[in-house]
Amino acid sequence: MTKANPPYLCLAIRMFAGLILCLATLACEAEKPTDNAPGNRVRITDCAGRSVDIPSPVETVVDLAILDGTRTMVELGAASMLIGLNHHTKEYMYGEMGKKRDYWFAAPKAAPALKDLPDVGLYNEPNAELIGALKPDIILGYAPARDMADALQAQTGIPVVCINASGCLDFSMHRLMGRILGKERRAEQLTAYVQEKIAWIKAEISQIPEDERVKVFYWGWPRLDAPRTFAPYDPIDFAGGINVAMAADIKPYEAYDVTKEQIAVWDADVILIHGGNLHPSMTIDDVLSDPALKTVRAVKTRRVYFTKGFMIGWDPALGVCEVFYMAKLFYPDRFSKLDVERQCNAILEKFYGTAGLYTELLKKSYLHTWK
């Protein structure tokens, strides 16, 4: 097994390093009064561990945090504070590149007007001159690129707050941004809502003996000739699956190349293929018909499915939806009465304020559905 460099569009996998779920809430802290800053300023610790003095209140924001910044601000009801979007958000959420590749995002459905905001450059190649001219109160940066954040802050004199999340139950980013933007109550409501939703799944899973748990292989960034995976993958864990890649000697939360021979040795009960848009680079039939995989239990029983997965950052709302989706895939008898589409529509509506989003996602993907 060799370590792989994730493709450009999957830069967000690096966000997982060092941000284990149980410690994530310690990474981002906000609104601590400063002793040495001028009035109406607070000192926060961002998701890259940087101490940043920011104005209070914050009223205008430029987003360089790939998709996490805009997505989180929409979820918090703070989209109107945005005055500039990074190139990824403009192209993939609101632009032609996203349409060309059949990417589906909830944020443009909830905040379509953001498409008209100016493009302020890439997270690692920002247009500092334009950002300076926009005069935002703060700039949102991408946590793994803290050196860029330091340089941009020094160049523009505008505070740069780095953010990112590490999984579907990591709401430290939402809490941080909620406090910065005056949306604390909303952030806490979303956190409590998710915890309540997941509690029911966890209670059901707790009744399944360990030796009866489903073994799962996650085929990340799917290419038939170059399998990749990573572990842990939180939705698999929360849905009661055993991620077979956890048995490998790998660094947590990083992507790795694996061989088909290794997949055969792991012999998973279920194979999940990351993606599922209407033009996938690898299909379920490709896996089912591959001679190298014919001995794998998941192939023999045809338990191979697409799953949405994260895309250029982590949307916790979709991560929670994956938990419900996977729970029924893994244990269809135990969750026979679970209406995944209805539950996931409710989850996305809670986050984005728009009805029917999961139903729309199903129409634009090859995710599994139940009759």
N, C-alpha and C positions, 0 to 999 in steps of 0.2 A: 504494500500500500504506500503510495507516494503522495506527498502534499501537493495540492493543485493551486494554481492561481485562478481565482474566480474571474469570470468574464467581466467586462467593463460595466455591463448593466447590473451586475450583482455585487457591486462595491459594498452594498450594505451588510454582507456577511461579516465584514470586519467589525461591524458595530457590536457583534456578540462578544468579542474578546474581552475578558476581564469584567464582564457585566453579568455575572451569574445572578439569576433571578432573586435569590434570597438576600443578596447584598445590594441589589440595584437601587433601593430606596436611599442608600447612603451616598450615592454618587452625585445626586443633584439636590442642592438645598437652596432656599431662596429667602429673601427679605430679612436679612440680618442687618440691623443698623450699623453703619460704619462710624468709627471714632474720628477718622481723618478725612472723610469725604465732605464736600459742601452740602448745604441743606437740600432736602428733597432728593436724596440719593440713597440707595441701599446697596449692600454688598451681597452678591449671591455666589454660590459655588455651582458651576455648571456641570454638565454631564461628562466633561473631559477633565474634571477636577480643578478647573481654573477659577480663581477668585476674580470677579468682575464687578465693578461699580456701575450701576445702571440708574437712570433717572426714575423717579416715581412721581406721578404715574407714567407708564409707557403708553403712548397713543399711536405711534407709527412704527412699522416693522418692515425691514427688507429680509427676505428669506433666501439663504444660501445653503440650507440644510437638506439638499437633494429633495426628496418628497416628504420627509418627516415634518418639516416646519409648516408648510401650507396645510398638509393633512391634519395635523394636530390643532392648528388654529381654527380650521373649519369645524372640527369636532368640539372645540371649546366655545364656539359661537363668537369667535374673534376675527373672522375673515375680513371685516371692514377695516381692520387696522393695517392690513397689508398694503404696501405701496410699491413693491417690486418683487418679482419672482425669479428664482434661478432658472438656468437653461433647461435642466432636467424637467422641472415642473411645467415650464412653458411647452416643451416639446412632447413629453410623454403623457402628462395629465390632460393638457389642453390643446396640444398641437398635432401636426400631421404624423409625426413619428409614432405616437401612440395609436393613432387610427390605422396606420400602415401595418403595425404589428399586432393589432387586435388586443391591445392592453385595455383592461377595464379597471377604472378607479371610481370610487364613490364621491370623492370631493368635488369633481366638476358638476355632478348632478345637484349637489347642495349649494354650490357657490359658482355658478357659471360665469358671473361677471368678472371673475379674477383673470379670465383669459386675456383681458384688455390691458393688464398691467405690464409695465416694461420688463424686458429681459435684462437682468443684472449680471449675467455670466455664470460660469460654472463654479461649483463649490471650491475648486482648487485653482481657478483662474477667474476671479471676480473682476468686474468692471468697476474698479475703485473710483474712477472719475464720476461715473454715472451715479453710483451709490452716494458719493459725497454730495452731488447736486440734489439728490432726493431728500437729503437731510433726515433720515429716519432716527427715531430715538434709540433703537437698537438694531443690530444685525444678528440674525440667527445663522450660526455656522454648524458644520458637520463635525461631530466630536472626534472621530479619528484623524481629522486634519487640523489639529490644534495649532501647529506651527503656522499654517495659513491664517488662522484666526488671530494669532498674536500679531502677525505682520500686517494684516488688514486693519486691525484696531489701531496699531501704531501709525499707519499711513493716513487713516481717515479721522482719527480721534473719536470715532463712534464705537461704543461698547459692542463687542461681539460675544454672544452667548452660544456656546456649543451644546447641541442636543443630540440625542438618539435614544432608542429603546432597545431592549435585549430580548423581548419575548412577549407573548400575548397576555401575560399578567403583570408585566412590568409597566407601571403607571408613574414611575418617578419623573419621566419627561413631562407627562401631563400635569403632574403636581407642580413641577418647577415652572412651567409656562403659565399655569393657572395663577400662581402667585405673582409672577411678573406682570401678567396682563389684567389682573383684577378678576380672574375667573376661577378663584379657589373653590367656590361652591360647586361649580359645574364639574371641575376635575374630581372632586371628592364624590359627587353623585355618580359619575361614570365608573370610578373605582369600586364603589360599593355595589353598583348594579352588576358589574362583571363578577365580583366575588360571589354574589348571590346566585348568579346563573351557573357558575362553575361548581358551586357547592353541591348542586343536585347531581351533576355528572360524577363528581368525586364520590358521593355517597353510594351511587350504584356500582361504580368500579371497585370500591373497597370490599364489596361482597364477592369478588372474583378471586379465587386462590391464585397465587403467583404462578403455579405450574400450569394454570389454564389460561394465562394471558396470551394474547396474540402477538406473534413475532412479526416485526415490520421492517421492511427496507425502504428507505426514502431515496428516490432517484432524483437528485437535485440537478437543475440546469440540464435537462435531458438531452443526451446524445447517445445513440445506441452503441457507437464504437468507442465511447469514452465515458463510462459511468462515473458519477461523482456522488458523494454523500457527505453528511456531517451529522454530528451527534454532540449533545442532545438536540432534539427538535421538540420544543415544549408542547405543541398540540398533541403529538404522539403520546408523550408522557401523561398529560392530563386526561387523555381519552383512554388510558389504560393499556396502551400498546407497549411492547418491549422493542426498543430500537436496537436492531442487531448490531449496528455499527458501534454501539457502546462497548462492545467486547473488544474492539480494536484499541491498540495503543496509539491514540491520537490526542492532539491538543483539543480541549473542548471548544466548541463553537467555531471551528475552522473547517473549510471544505477540503476534501481529500479525494484523489483518484482512487478508484478500486477496480479490480478486474472482475470479469464475469465469472471466473473460477471462484473468486472469493464470495460472490453473490450466491453461487451454487452451494458453497460450504455453509454459509449462513442459513440457507434454506428457509427463508421467511414465509410466513403464512399469508402475508399481504405485501404487495409492492405498491407504493405510492409514487406517482410521477408528478414532479413539480410542473405546474403550468396549467394546461387545459384550455387555452384559447382555441379559436376555431381553425388556426393554422399551426398546429404543434410541430416542433422539429422531430418529434418521435411519437409514435402512436401506441396505443395499447396492443394492437395487432402485431406491431413490430416486436414487442416483448414476448407476446404469446407464441410467436412463430420462430423465435431465435433458438437454433439448435443448442447453443451453449447454455441456455436457461431451461431446457425442457425437463430437467429433474427437479427444479425448484417447486416446492409445494404450491406457492402462489400461482405459478404458471399452470400447474396440473389442475388446480381447482378454479382457474380463471379469476382469481381474486386480485386483479391488477386494475388500479383506478388512477384517475387524475385527481390532484388536489391543488387548490389555488396557490398556497404558499405566499411568502412575502415578495415584494417587488420594489427594488431600490429603496430600502428602508422597510420598517415593520409597521403595518397598520394593526394595532391591537384588536380593533373591532373585527377584522377578518380573521385574526388569529383565534379569537373566541369562537367565531363561526366554524373554524376548522375543528375545534374540539368537539362540537356537536356532530359535525359531519363525520369525523373519524370514529367517534364512539359508536355510531350506528353501523358504519362500515365494518368495524372490528367485531361488534357484538350485536348482530341484527336481531337475534331473538330477545335479548335482554332489553333492547331499545326499540322493540317493534312498534310501540305506540308513539315514539318520538317523531314529530313532524319537523324535519330538519329545515325545510323551506320556510315554514311559518316562524320557527324560532329564530332563524338567521335574518329573516326580514325584520323581526322585532329588534334584534340586536343592532343591525345597521341603522334602523330608523331612530333608535335611541341615540346613537352617535352622530348621525348626520341630519336628522329631522326630515328625512325623505322616505316615503313609503315605497315598498316593492323593489328595493335595491337588489336583494339577493335573487329574486325572481328574474330581474334583468341580467344579473351575472350568469345565471343558469342558461339563459338564452344565448349568451355570448361565449359559452365555454362547453367543454365536454366533461364537466363535473357529473358525478353519478347522481341519479335521481331515483326515487322510489315511487312505485305506482300507488 
